[in-house]
């Protein structure tokens, strides 16, 4: 939706008071439209902001012409200050991140017994079938001199 346009496209990323907002101007009208508004985003301090114009397998050209970065001073209560200092990993409230699934419950004793029992039955069945096939093959491979 932003490829091969005759005008520049603009993007505003704003993070204020644990709210991440992304606004876009892709029509060239200098009017901002909402793209994303996510409350409850907690980012740790001390990270850097980076950009890339790499698009993977696309062969067209994307240029990042300029960046304007601002650090806004926002009044915080001591409680908010303490809570924001304790963030070590980026987290979004009420959102599961990939790789952060809850551990699976261990199997019950009955389920474990049934799995082991039927596995042993299947192995014994396979061994019996293998012995029968081997004996038939032995009988057929004997040389008969009549």
Sine and cosine of phi, psi and omega as CSV:
sin_phi,cos_phi,sin_psi,cos_psi,sin_omega,cos_omega
0.00,0.00,-0.21,0.98,0.03,-1.00
-0.89,-0.46,0.21,0.98,-0.06,-1.00
-1.00,-0.01,0.60,-0.80,0.12,-0.99
0.84,0.54,0.63,0.78,0.05,-1.00
-1.00,0.02,0.53,-0.85,-0.03,-1.00
-0.98,0.18,0.03,1.00,-0.03,-1.00
-0.72,-0.69,0.22,-0.98,0.00,-1.00
-0.97,0.26,0.51,-0.86,0.10,-1.00
-0.93,-0.36,0.53,-0.85,-0.07,-1.00
-0.80,-0.60,0.49,-0.87,-0.02,-1.00
-0.65,-0.76,0.73,-0.68,0.07,-1.00
-0.88,-0.48,0.82,-0.57,0.08,-1.00
-0.92,-0.39,0.85,-0.53,-0.08,-1.00
-0.79,-0.62,0.77,-0.63,0.05,-1.00
-0.80,-0.60,0.97,-0.25,-0.04,-1.00
-0.71,-0.71,0.78,-0.62,0.05,-1.00
0.75,0.67,0.83,0.56,0.05,-1.00
0.84,0.54,0.56,0.83,0.07,-1.00
-0.76,-0.65,0.85,-0.53,0.02,-1.00
-0.98,-0.20,0.84,-0.55,-0.03,-1.00
-0.81,-0.59,0.73,-0.69,0.08,-1.00
-0.85,-0.53,0.81,-0.58,0.03,-1.00
-0.88,-0.48,0.57,-0.82,-0.03,-1.00
-0.77,-0.64,0.46,-0.89,0.15,-0.99
-0.74,-0.68,1.00,-0.09,-0.03,-1.00
-0.94,-0.34,-0.04,1.00,-0.02,-1.00
-1.00,-0.05,-0.19,0.98,-0.04,-1.00
0.97,0.24,0.29,0.96,-0.03,-1.00
-0.99,-0.14,-0.01,1.00,-0.06,-1.00
0.85,0.52,0.63,0.77,0.10,-1.00
-0.84,-0.54,0.76,-0.64,-0.04,-1.00
-1.00,0.07,0.70,-0.72,0.10,-0.99
-0.88,-0.47,0.57,-0.82,0.03,-1.00
-0.94,0.34,0.68,-0.73,0.09,-1.00
-0.92,-0.40,-0.80,0.60,0.00,-1.00
-0.62,-0.78,0.63,-0.77,0.13,-0.99
-0.62,-0.79,0.97,-0.25,-0.10,-0.99
-0.88,-0.48,0.92,-0.39,0.08,-1.00
-1.00,0.10,0.36,-0.93,0.09,-1.00
0.99,0.15,0.36,0.93,0.03,-1.00
-1.00,0.07,0.81,-0.58,0.03,-1.00
-0.88,-0.47,0.93,-0.37,0.00,-1.00
-0.96,-0.28,0.63,-0.78,0.04,-1.00
-0.96,0.28,0.33,-0.94,0.02,-1.00
-1.00,0.05,0.38,-0.92,0.10,-1.00
1.00,0.00,0.09,1.00,0.04,-1.00
-1.00,0.01,0.25,-0.97,0.00,-1.00
-0.94,-0.34,0.40,-0.92,0.01,-1.00
-0.99,-0.17,0.81,-0.59,-0.02,-1.00
-0.76,-0.65,0.45,-0.89,0.03,-1.00
-0.73,-0.68,0.33,-0.95,0.05,-1.00
-0.49,-0.87,0.58,-0.81,0.07,-1.00
-0.96,-0.27,0.22,0.97,0.02,-1.00
-0.95,0.31,0.75,-0.66,-0.06,-1.00
-0.90,-0.44,0.14,0.99,0.03,-1.00
1.00,0.10,-0.86,-0.51,-0.09,-1.00
-1.00,0.08,-0.07,1.00,0.00,-1.00
-0.95,0.30,0.59,-0.81,-0.06,-1.00
-0.99,-0.17,-0.05,1.00,-0.01,-1.00
-0.99,0.12,0.14,-0.99,-0.14,-0.99
-0.97,-0.25,0.74,-0.67,0.08,-1.00
-0.83,-0.56,0.82,-0.57,0.00,-1.00
-0.89,-0.45,0.72,-0.70,0.18,-0.98
-0.99,-0.10,0.95,-0.31,-0.13,-0.99
-0.99,0.13,-0.68,0.73,0.00,-1.00
-0.45,-0.89,0.40,-0.91,0.09,-1.00
-0.77,-0.63,0.68,-0.73,0.12,-0.99
-0.84,-0.55,0.89,-0.45,-0.04,-1.00
-0.91,-0.42,0.71,-0.71,0.00,-1.00
-0.77,-0.64,0.64,-0.77,0.15,-0.99
-0.95,-0.31,0.93,-0.37,-0.05,-1.00
-1.00,-0.01,0.61,-0.79,0.08,-1.00
-1.00,-0.06,0.84,-0.54,-0.03,-1.00
-0.86,-0.51,0.72,-0.69,0.03,-1.00
-0.93,0.37,0.79,-0.62,0.01,-1.00
-0.79,-0.61,0.53,-0.85,0.11,-0.99
-0.98,0.19,0.34,-0.94,0.04,-1.00
-0.85,0.52,-0.54,0.84,0.02,-1.00
-0.91,0.41,-0.69,0.72,0.04,-1.00
-0.90,0.43,-0.63,0.78,0.02,-1.00
-0.88,0.48,-0.70,0.72,0.00,-1.00
-0.92,0.39,-0.68,0.74,-0.01,-1.00
-0.90,0.43,-0.63,0.78,-0.01,-1.00
-0.96,0.28,-0.44,0.90,0.02,-1.00
-0.95,0.30,-0.43,0.90,-0.08,-1.00
-1.00,0.07,0.09,1.00,-0.01,-1.00
-1.00,0.07,0.85,-0.53,0.02,-1.00
-0.94,-0.35,-0.48,0.88,0.04,-1.00
-0.84,-0.54,0.57,-0.82,0.07,-1.00
-0.89,0.46,0.75,-0.66,-0.06,-1.00
-0.67,-0.74,0.58,-0.81,0.12,-0.99
-0.87,-0.49,0.82,-0.57,0.02,-1.00
-0.88,0.47,0.63,-0.77,0.06,-1.00
0.86,0.51,0.55,0.83,0.04,-1.00
-0.60,-0.80,0.80,-0.60,0.04,-1.00
-1.00,0.09,0.76,-0.64,0.06,-1.00
-1.00,-0.04,0.49,-0.87,0.04,-1.00
-0.87,0.49,0.67,-0.75,0.00,-1.00
1.00,0.07,0.02,1.00,-0.03,-1.00
-0.92,-0.39,0.56,0.83,-0.03,-1.00
-0.95,0.32,0.43,-0.90,0.05,-1.00
-0.95,0.31,0.56,-0.83,0.00,-1.00
-0.90,0.44,0.53,-0.85,0.00,-1.00
-0.95,0.31,0.50,-0.87,0.05,-1.00
-0.95,0.30,0.60,-0.80,0.04,-1.00
-0.93,0.38,0.46,-0.89,-0.02,-1.00
-0.95,0.32,0.51,-0.86,0.05,-1.00
-0.96,0.28,0.25,-0.97,-0.01,-1.00
-0.89,0.46,-0.62,0.78,-0.01,-1.00
-0.91,0.41,-0.69,0.73,0.00,-1.00
-0.89,0.45,-0.68,0.73,0.02,-1.00
-0.90,0.44,-0.67,0.74,0.03,-1.00
-0.88,0.48,-0.71,0.70,-0.01,-1.00
-0.90,0.43,-0.63,0.78,0.02,-1.00
-0.90,0.43,-0.71,0.70,0.01,-1.00
-0.91,0.41,-0.69,0.73,-0.03,-1.00
-0.88,0.48,-0.78,0.63,-0.03,-1.00
-0.94,0.35,-0.48,0.88,0.10,-1.00
-0.91,0.40,-0.70,0.72,0.03,-1.00
-0.90,0.43,-0.65,0.76,0.04,-1.00
-0.88,0.47,-0.67,0.74,0.00,-1.00
-0.91,0.41,-0.64,0.77,0.02,-1.00
-0.91,0.41,-0.69,0.73,0.03,-1.00
-0.89,0.46,-0.67,0.74,0.02,-1.00
-0.88,0.48,-0.68,0.73,0.01,-1.00
-0.91,0.41,-0.63,0.78,0.02,-1.00
-0.91,0.41,-0.69,0.72,0.02,-1.00
-0.88,0.47,-0.72,0.70,0.03,-1.00
-0.88,0.47,-0.66,0.75,0.03,-1.00
-0.88,0.47,-0.67,0.74,0.02,-1.00
-0.91,0.42,-0.67,0.74,0.01,-1.00
-0.89,0.45,-0.71,0.70,0.01,-1.00
-0.90,0.44,-0.65,0.76,0.00,-1.00
-0.90,0.43,-0.68,0.74,0.03,-1.00
-0.90,0.45,-0.67,0.75,0.05,-1.00
-0.89,0.46,-0.64,0.77,-0.01,-1.00
-0.92,0.39,-0.62,0.78,0.04,-1.00
-0.89,0.45,-0.69,0.72,0.01,-1.00
-0.88,0.47,-0.64,0.77,-0.05,-1.00
-0.98,0.21,-0.41,0.91,-0.05,-1.00
-1.00,0.03,-0.16,0.99,0.05,-1.00
-0.92,0.39,0.62,-0.78,0.05,-1.00
-1.00,0.04,0.77,-0.64,0.00,-1.00
-0.97,-0.26,0.81,-0.59,0.08,-1.00
-0.94,-0.35,0.95,-0.32,-0.02,-1.00
-0.96,-0.29,0.00,0.00,0.00,0.00
